Amino acid sequence: MMRALRLLFLGLLAILLIALALANRDIVTLRLLPNEAGSFLGYSWSLQMPLFLVVFAGVILGLLIGFVWEWIREAKLRRTASRATRKADKLEAEVKTLRHKSDGPKDDVLALLDSPAR
């Protein structure tokens, strides 16, 4: 059921993106600097491409910036989790060594308490 819903959603998304691309095929010019600044500096880089590519590139760039931003923001959480995991592993190893050291009770009273009732 969930797979069918996912495929339906992806199909609708594909149709929407194709319709957007077909409706925005006009060529636009992207410039690095405004015309006045470019002529003043003597550098006017520009690129011509269809409008839908500009829109799709903007969406992809926004997603990448968001992913990197979240990865950097969560670095402290990952570091804390890593430290907690190392500490837990160290404590588990210590408990294991302490259990192996005391194979049986050394005290007579503890031996009586640990022995099965008759």
OpenMM code with the backbone's topology and positions (N, CA, C; nanometers):
from openmm import Vec3, app, unit

residues = "MET MET ARG ALA LEU ARG LEU LEU PHE LEU GLY LEU LEU ALA ILE LEU LEU ILE ALA LEU ALA LEU ALA ASN ARG ASP ILE VAL THR LEU ARG LEU LEU PRO ASN GLU ALA GLY SER PHE LEU GLY TYR SER TRP SER LEU GLN MET PRO LEU PHE LEU VAL VAL PHE ALA GLY VAL ILE LEU GLY LEU LEU ILE GLY PHE VAL TRP GLU TRP ILE ARG GLU ALA LYS LEU ARG ARG THR ALA SER ARG ALA THR ARG LYS ALA ASP LYS LEU GLU ALA GLU VAL LYS THR LEU ARG HIS LYS SER ASP GLY PRO LYS ASP ASP VAL LEU ALA LEU LEU ASP SER PRO ALA ARG".split()
positions = [
    Vec3(0.0823, -0.1191, 0.0000),
    Vec3(0.0000, 0.0000, 0.0000),
    Vec3(0.0874, 0.1265, 0.0000),
    Vec3(0.1865, 0.1281, 0.0898),
    Vec3(0.2747, 0.2444, 0.0977),
    Vec3(0.3574, 0.2583, -0.0296),
    Vec3(0.3963, 0.1455, -0.0866),
    Vec3(0.4745, 0.1505, -0.2100),
    Vec3(0.3916, 0.2105, -0.3230),
    Vec3(0.2656, 0.1735, -0.3302),
    Vec3(0.1777, 0.2271, -0.4331),
    Vec3(0.1592, 0.3779, -0.4144),
    Vec3(0.1420, 0.4216, -0.2908),
    Vec3(0.1287, 0.5645, -0.2642),
    Vec3(0.2566, 0.6403, -0.3007),
    Vec3(0.3701, 0.5803, -0.2697),
    Vec3(0.4976, 0.6432, -0.3033),
    Vec3(0.5141, 0.6550, -0.4546),
    Vec3(0.4806, 0.5488, -0.5267),
    Vec3(0.4907, 0.5523, -0.6730),
    Vec3(0.3929, 0.6534, -0.7323),
    Vec3(0.2724, 0.6619, -0.6770),
    Vec3(0.1745, 0.7591, -0.7230),
    Vec3(0.2264, 0.9007, -0.7007),
    Vec3(0.2822, 0.9262, -0.5828),
    Vec3(0.3378, 1.0587, -0.5534),
    Vec3(0.4520, 1.0932, -0.6474),
    Vec3(0.5428, 0.9988, -0.6692),
    Vec3(0.6552, 1.0239, -0.7586),
    Vec3(0.6085, 1.0464, -0.9031),
    Vec3(0.5065, 0.9740, -0.9454),
    Vec3(0.4510, 0.9929, -1.0795),
    Vec3(0.3894, 1.1314, -1.0955),
    Vec3(0.3133, 1.1740, -0.9941),
    Vec3(0.2543, 1.3081, -0.9992),
    Vec3(0.3623, 1.4159, -0.9959),
    Vec3(0.4650, 1.3948, -0.9173),
    Vec3(0.5751, 1.4902, -0.9116),
    Vec3(0.6472, 1.4991, -1.0459),
    Vec3(0.6669, 1.3847, -1.1108),
    Vec3(0.7321, 1.3835, -1.2421),
    Vec3(0.6472, 1.4582, -1.3445),
    Vec3(0.5181, 1.4350, -1.3436),
    Vec3(0.4281, 1.5050, -1.4372),
    Vec3(0.4327, 1.6554, -1.4114),
    Vec3(0.4330, 1.6952, -1.2846),
    Vec3(0.4392, 1.8371, -1.2500),
    Vec3(0.5702, 1.9007, -1.2964),
    Vec3(0.6813, 1.8321, -1.2751),
    Vec3(0.8113, 1.8861, -1.3166),
    Vec3(0.8238, 1.8937, -1.4683),
    Vec3(0.7709, 1.7957, -1.5383),
    Vec3(0.7745, 1.7981, -1.6849),
    Vec3(0.6876, 1.9122, -1.7379),
    Vec3(0.5702, 1.9320, -1.6780),
    Vec3(0.4830, 2.0424, -1.7197),
    Vec3(0.5502, 2.1768, -1.6933),
    Vec3(0.6177, 2.1901, -1.5794),
    Vec3(0.6902, 2.3131, -1.5473),
    Vec3(0.8018, 2.3385, -1.6480),
    Vec3(0.8724, 2.2341, -1.6844),
    Vec3(0.9820, 2.2492, -1.7807),
    Vec3(0.9289, 2.2875, -1.9187),
    Vec3(0.8198, 2.2257, -1.9599),
    Vec3(0.7645, 2.2565, -2.0916),
    Vec3(0.7070, 2.3976, -2.0968),
    Vec3(0.6540, 2.4460, -1.9859),
    Vec3(0.5948, 2.5791, -1.9840),
    Vec3(0.7004, 2.6891, -1.9746),
    Vec3(0.8226, 2.6566, -1.9332),
    Vec3(0.9266, 2.7570, -1.9112),
    Vec3(1.0514, 2.7260, -1.9927),
    Vec3(1.0328, 2.7091, -2.1243),
    Vec3(1.1458, 2.6780, -2.2111),
    Vec3(1.2150, 2.8012, -2.2660),
    Vec3(1.1657, 2.9189, -2.2334),
    Vec3(1.2260, 3.0417, -2.2851),
    Vec3(1.3691, 3.0558, -2.2356),
    Vec3(1.4537, 3.1109, -2.3206),
    Vec3(1.5942, 3.1312, -2.2872),
    Vec3(1.6071, 3.2605, -2.2055),
    Vec3(1.6778, 3.2514, -2.0945),
    Vec3(1.7051, 3.3681, -2.0110),
    Vec3(1.8563, 3.3853, -2.0003),
    Vec3(1.8982, 3.5058, -1.9687),
    Vec3(2.0407, 3.5351, -1.9544),
    Vec3(2.0711, 3.5565, -1.8069),
    Vec3(2.1624, 3.4789, -1.7556),
    Vec3(2.2088, 3.4964, -1.6183),
    Vec3(2.3394, 3.5736, -1.6217),
    Vec3(2.3459, 3.6799, -1.5434),
    Vec3(2.4672, 3.7606, -1.5375),
    Vec3(2.5233, 3.7565, -1.3969),
    Vec3(2.6556, 3.7555, -1.3877),
    Vec3(2.7212, 3.7572, -1.2575),
    Vec3(2.7064, 3.8934, -1.1909),
    Vec3(2.7175, 3.9983, -1.2690),
    Vec3(2.7061, 4.1359, -1.2190),
    Vec3(2.6023, 4.2111, -1.3007),
    Vec3(2.5426, 4.3168, -1.2450),
    Vec3(2.4535, 4.4015, -1.3264),
    Vec3(2.5314, 4.4641, -1.4420),
    Vec3(2.4600, 4.5077, -1.5466),
    Vec3(2.5256, 4.5620, -1.6658),
    Vec3(2.6195, 4.6783, -1.6328),
    Vec3(2.5741, 4.7706, -1.5465),
    Vec3(2.6539, 4.8879, -1.5140),
    Vec3(2.7820, 4.8481, -1.4406),
    Vec3(2.7686, 4.7577, -1.3425),
    Vec3(2.8869, 4.7146, -1.2672),
    Vec3(2.9823, 4.6360, -1.3571),
    Vec3(2.9285, 4.5563, -1.4450),
    Vec3(3.0121, 4.4782, -1.5355),
    Vec3(3.0895, 4.5657, -1.6319),
    Vec3(3.0228, 4.6689, -1.6849),
    Vec3(3.0942, 4.7580, -1.7773),
    Vec3(3.1950, 4.8444, -1.7031),
    Vec3(3.1667, 4.8827, -1.5787),
    Vec3(3.2610, 4.9619, -1.5000),
    Vec3(3.3861, 4.8806, -1.4664),
    Vec3(3.3673, 4.7546, -1.4271),
    Vec3(3.4803, 4.6691, -1.3901),
    Vec3(3.5472, 4.6048, -1.5117),
    Vec3(3.4826, 4.6088, -1.6240),
    Vec3(3.5393, 4.5484, -1.7435),
    Vec3(3.5237, 4.3965, -1.7451),
    Vec3(3.4300, 4.3464, -1.6673),
    Vec3(3.4077, 4.2018, -1.6600),
    Vec3(3.2575, 4.1783, -1.6613),
    Vec3(3.2087, 4.1142, -1.7615),
    Vec3(3.0646, 4.0882, -1.7674),
    Vec3(3.0418, 3.9429, -1.8075),
    Vec3(3.0407, 3.8546, -1.7109),
    Vec3(3.0174, 3.7133, -1.7354),
    Vec3(2.8678, 3.6907, -1.7440),
    Vec3(2.8241, 3.6180, -1.8441),
    Vec3(2.6817, 3.5863, -1.8579),
    Vec3(2.6677, 3.4472, -1.9186),
    Vec3(2.5511, 3.3914, -1.8965),
    Vec3(2.5221, 3.2561, -1.9430),
    Vec3(2.3761, 3.2520, -1.9873),
    Vec3(2.3487, 3.1914, -2.1009),
    Vec3(2.2110, 3.1787, -2.1482),
    Vec3(2.1675, 3.0334, -2.1342),
    Vec3(2.0488, 3.0168, -2.0746),
    Vec3(1.9942, 2.8818, -2.0545),
    Vec3(1.8432, 2.8909, -2.0381),
    Vec3(1.7731, 2.7782, -2.0548),
    Vec3(1.6277, 2.7786, -2.0366),
    Vec3(1.5901, 2.8097, -1.8910),
    Vec3(1.4760, 2.8749, -1.8748),
    Vec3(1.4323, 2.9173, -1.7423),
    Vec3(1.4105, 2.7990, -1.6482),
    Vec3(1.3585, 2.6873, -1.6983),
    Vec3(1.3327, 2.5749, -1.6098),
    Vec3(1.4619, 2.5189, -1.5503),
    Vec3(1.5742, 2.5272, -1.6243),
    Vec3(1.7022, 2.4830, -1.5683),
    Vec3(1.7467, 2.5743, -1.4547),
    Vec3(1.7195, 2.7024, -1.4680),
    Vec3(1.7525, 2.7972, -1.3609),
    Vec3(1.6713, 2.7629, -1.2359),
    Vec3(1.5433, 2.7344, -1.2531),
    Vec3(1.4570, 2.7007, -1.1396),
    Vec3(1.5035, 2.5701, -1.0750),
    Vec3(1.5270, 2.4673, -1.1555),
    Vec3(1.5701, 2.3383, -1.1001),
    Vec3(1.7057, 2.3499, -1.0307),
    Vec3(1.7982, 2.4259, -1.0910),
    Vec3(1.9297, 2.4438, -1.0288),
    Vec3(1.9165, 2.5178, -0.8961),
    Vec3(1.8266, 2.6143, -0.8887),
    Vec3(1.8042, 2.6861, -0.7630),
    Vec3(1.7500, 2.5953, -0.6544),
    Vec3(1.6570, 2.5077, -0.6909),
    Vec3(1.6010, 2.4133, -0.5930),
    Vec3(1.7086, 2.3171, -0.5432),
    Vec3(1.7867, 2.2638, -0.6354),
    Vec3(1.8930, 2.1688, -0.5973),
    Vec3(1.9987, 2.2375, -0.5111),
    Vec3(2.0366, 2.3588, -0.5476),
    Vec3(2.1349, 2.4329, -0.4682),
    Vec3(2.0808, 2.4616, -0.3278),
    Vec3(1.9545, 2.4971, -0.3185),
    Vec3(1.8929, 2.5206, -0.1876),
    Vec3(1.8921, 2.3955, -0.1016),
    Vec3(1.8612, 2.2816, -0.1623),
    Vec3(1.8631, 2.1555, -0.0875),
    Vec3(2.0034, 2.1224, -0.0375),
    Vec3(2.1030, 2.1399, -0.1240),
    Vec3(2.2412, 2.1107, -0.0835),
    Vec3(2.2862, 2.2017, 0.0305),
    Vec3(2.2534, 2.3299, 0.0216),
    Vec3(2.2893, 2.4221, 0.1295),
    Vec3(2.2202, 2.3808, 0.2582),
    Vec3(2.0945, 2.3414, 0.2508),
    Vec3(2.0213, 2.2969, 0.3701),
    Vec3(2.0806, 2.1712, 0.4314),
    Vec3(2.1188, 2.0756, 0.3483),
    Vec3(2.1796, 1.9525, 0.4000),
    Vec3(2.3109, 1.9809, 0.4703),
    Vec3(2.3953, 2.0642, 0.4099),
    Vec3(2.5246, 2.0970, 0.4704),
    Vec3(2.5030, 2.1745, 0.6005),
    Vec3(2.4077, 2.2676, 0.5999),
    Vec3(2.3785, 2.3462, 0.7197),
    Vec3(2.3367, 2.2550, 0.8348),
    Vec3(2.2474, 2.1617, 0.8100),
    Vec3(2.2021, 2.0698, 0.9145),
    Vec3(2.3141, 1.9777, 0.9608),
    Vec3(2.3973, 1.9321, 0.8690),
    Vec3(2.5092, 1.8452, 0.9058),
    Vec3(2.6036, 1.9185, 1.0011),
    Vec3(2.6315, 2.0451, 0.9715),
    Vec3(2.7186, 2.1238, 1.0583),
    Vec3(2.6499, 2.1498, 1.1925),
    Vec3(2.5198, 2.1791, 1.1886),
    Vec3(2.4464, 2.2094, 1.3111),
    Vec3(2.4395, 2.0885, 1.4048),
    Vec3(2.4311, 1.9703, 1.3514),
    Vec3(2.4179, 1.8493, 1.4319),
    Vec3(2.5518, 1.7869, 1.4684),
    Vec3(2.6630, 1.8521, 1.4367),
    Vec3(2.7949, 1.7967, 1.4688),
    Vec3(2.8107, 1.7781, 1.6193),
    Vec3(2.7606, 1.8711, 1.6990),
    Vec3(2.7712, 1.8610, 1.8449),
    Vec3(2.6941, 1.7381, 1.8972),
    Vec3(2.5788, 1.7122, 1.8400),
    Vec3(2.4999, 1.5955, 1.8816),
    Vec3(2.5718, 1.4653, 1.8463),
    Vec3(2.6313, 1.4602, 1.7266),
    Vec3(2.7047, 1.3398, 1.6875),
    Vec3(2.8252, 1.3177, 1.7774),
    Vec3(2.8937, 1.4258, 1.8134),
    Vec3(3.0108, 1.4152, 1.9005),
    Vec3(2.9693, 1.3655, 2.0397),
    Vec3(2.8598, 1.4179, 2.0934),
    Vec3(2.8109, 1.3751, 2.2246),
    Vec3(2.7694, 1.2282, 2.2219),
    Vec3(2.7025, 1.1859, 2.1170),
    Vec3(2.6609, 1.0465, 2.1048),
    Vec3(2.7817, 0.9540, 2.0942),
    Vec3(2.8829, 0.9963, 2.0233),
    Vec3(3.0037, 0.9151, 2.0094),
    Vec3(3.0738, 0.8996, 2.1436),
    Vec3(3.0828, 1.0080, 2.2187),
    Vec3(3.1449, 1.0006, 2.3518),
    Vec3(3.0656, 0.9094, 2.4446),
    Vec3(2.9328, 0.9210, 2.4403),
    Vec3(2.8486, 0.8368, 2.5270),
    Vec3(2.8634, 0.6901, 2.4900),
    Vec3(2.8741, 0.6600, 2.3628),
    Vec3(2.8916, 0.5213, 2.3186),
    Vec3(3.0250, 0.4659, 2.3654),
    Vec3(3.1307, 0.5463, 2.3518),
    Vec3(3.2623, 0.5007, 2.3986),
    Vec3(3.2619, 0.4779, 2.5494),
    Vec3(3.1968, 0.5660, 2.6236),
    Vec3(3.1914, 0.5519, 2.7695),
    Vec3(3.1117, 0.4274, 2.8081),
    Vec3(3.0004, 0.4023, 2.7399),
    Vec3(2.9204, 0.2836, 2.7686),
    Vec3(2.9989, 0.1561, 2.7378),
    Vec3(3.0718, 0.1538, 2.6275),
    Vec3(3.1537, 0.0369, 2.5934),
    Vec3(3.2611, 0.0131, 2.6983),
    Vec3(3.3220, 0.1215, 2.7446),
    Vec3(3.4262, 0.1101, 2.8467),
    Vec3(3.3680, 0.0551, 2.9773),
    Vec3(3.2508, 0.1040, 3.0166),
    Vec3(3.1883, 0.0554, 3.1395),
    Vec3(3.1436, -0.0898, 3.1274),
    Vec3(3.0944, -0.1294, 3.0103),
    Vec3(3.0560, -0.2691, 2.9898),
    Vec3(3.1779, -0.3609, 2.9993),
    Vec3(3.2888, -0.3179, 2.9440),
    Vec3(3.4110, -0.3983, 2.9531),
    Vec3(3.4575, -0.4081, 3.0974),
    Vec3(3.4443, -0.3002, 3.1724),
    Vec3(3.4844, -0.3022, 3.3142),
    Vec3(3.3951, -0.3953, 3.3949),
    Vec3(3.2659, -0.3928, 3.3706),
    Vec3(3.1734, -0.4834, 3.4406),
    Vec3(3.2063, -0.6284, 3.4066),
    Vec3(3.2376, -0.6547, 3.2810),
    Vec3(3.2709, -0.7906, 3.2390),
    Vec3(3.3973, -0.8406, 3.3088),
    Vec3(3.4991, -0.7545, 3.3181),
    Vec3(3.6229, -0.7964, 3.3872),
    Vec3(3.5986, -0.8151, 3.5360),
    Vec3(3.5154, -0.7336, 3.5963),
    Vec3(3.4871, -0.7487, 3.7396),
    Vec3(3.4084, -0.8769, 3.7667),
    Vec3(3.3203, -0.9151, 3.6779),
    Vec3(3.2455, -1.0393, 3.6958),
    Vec3(3.3372, -1.1609, 3.6819),
    Vec3(3.4332, -1.1540, 3.5912),
    Vec3(3.5249, -1.2664, 3.5731),
    Vec3(3.6239, -1.2778, 3.6883),
    Vec3(3.6566, -1.1666, 3.7505),
    Vec3(3.7485, -1.1714, 3.8645),
    Vec3(3.6863, -1.2454, 3.9816),
    Vec3(3.5584, -1.2223, 4.0015),
    Vec3(3.4914, -1.2875, 4.1151),
    Vec3(3.4088, -1.4046, 4.0635),
    Vec3(3.4771, -1.5164, 4.0348),
    Vec3(3.4073, -1.6342, 3.9840),
    Vec3(3.3133, -1.6928, 4.0882),
    Vec3(3.3491, -1.6874, 4.2077),
    Vec3(3.2656, -1.7411, 4.3147),
    Vec3(3.2854, -1.6590, 4.4396),
    Vec3(3.1951, -1.6744, 4.5342),
    Vec3(3.2083, -1.5982, 4.6577),
    Vec3(3.3292, -1.6465, 4.7392),
    Vec3(3.4069, -1.5546, 4.7897),
    Vec3(3.5249, -1.5861, 4.8690),
    Vec3(3.4900, -1.5984, 5.0179),
    Vec3(3.3755, -1.5470, 5.0536),
    Vec3(3.3336, -1.5471, 5.1934),
    Vec3(3.2427, -1.6677, 5.2186),
    Vec3(3.2534, -1.7281, 5.3368),
    Vec3(3.1717, -1.8461, 5.3694),
    Vec3(3.0239, -1.8106, 5.3773),
    Vec3(2.9927, -1.6947, 5.4307),
    Vec3(2.8528, -1.6542, 5.4431),
    Vec3(2.7922, -1.6351, 5.3040),
    Vec3(2.8660, -1.5700, 5.2135),
    Vec3(2.8159, -1.5516, 5.0773),
    Vec3(2.8045, -1.6852, 5.0054),
    Vec3(2.8913, -1.7781, 5.0339),
    Vec3(2.8820, -1.9101, 4.9728),
    Vec3(2.7564, -1.9813, 5.0177),
    Vec3(2.7197, -1.9695, 5.1473),
    Vec3(2.5960, -2.0293, 5.1960),
    Vec3(2.4743, -1.9650, 5.1336),
    Vec3(2.4788, -1.8332, 5.1161),
    Vec3(2.3644, -1.7641, 5.0560),
    Vec3(2.3470, -1.7996, 4.9077),
    Vec3(2.4574, -1.8231, 4.8399),
    Vec3(2.4513, -1.8549, 4.6985),
    Vec3(2.4191, -2.0019, 4.6715),
    Vec3(2.4395, -2.0885, 4.7718),
    Vec3(2.4149, -2.2313, 4.7494),
    Vec3(2.2646, -2.2554, 4.7432),
    Vec3(2.2234, -2.3555, 4.6610),
    Vec3(2.0808, -2.3867, 4.6497),
    Vec3(2.0269, -2.4448, 4.7816),
    Vec3(1.9029, -2.4141, 4.8101),
    Vec3(1.8397, -2.4619, 4.9348),
    Vec3(1.8178, -2.6122, 4.9254),
    Vec3(1.8344, -2.6812, 5.0418),
    Vec3(1.8181, -2.8270, 5.0425),
    Vec3(1.6796, -2.8686, 5.0729),
] * unit.nanometer
topology = app.Topology()
chain = topology.addChain("A")
for resn in residues:
    res = topology.addResidue(resn, chain)
    for name in ("N", "CA", "C"):
        topology.addAtom(name, app.Element.getBySymbol(name[0]), res)
